[in-house]
Amino acid sequence: MKLKDTCYLEENGGNFVIFPLPKSIDNTDTIITLDEAGVLLWQALQKETAESELVAVLMSHYEVDEATAIRYVKIFVCELVDSKLIENFP
């Protein structure tokens, strides 16, 4: 899976926010705020990435166990899928 090119990430006053691109009018209500872990996953999803790779990214950057990383990744990916921001989702 990877991110669609219908939005962009911007830092605004220390907060990271996903905004829709003007050309993607169907996603104008899709504005998501990310924490540091979310930004890390967002960056990983710039290219084709498996869910297991996202879990590994979190575990390598944070002191979390695999179960916690899997839970966070599933929540994150579900939010992106619900917002129609992911392509090639299994």
Secondary structure, DSSP 8 states (H G I E B T S, - for coil): -EE-SSEEEEEETTEEEEEE-TT-GGGTT--EEE-HHHHHHHHHTTS---HHHHHHHHHHHS---HHHHHHHHHHHHHHHHHTT-EES--
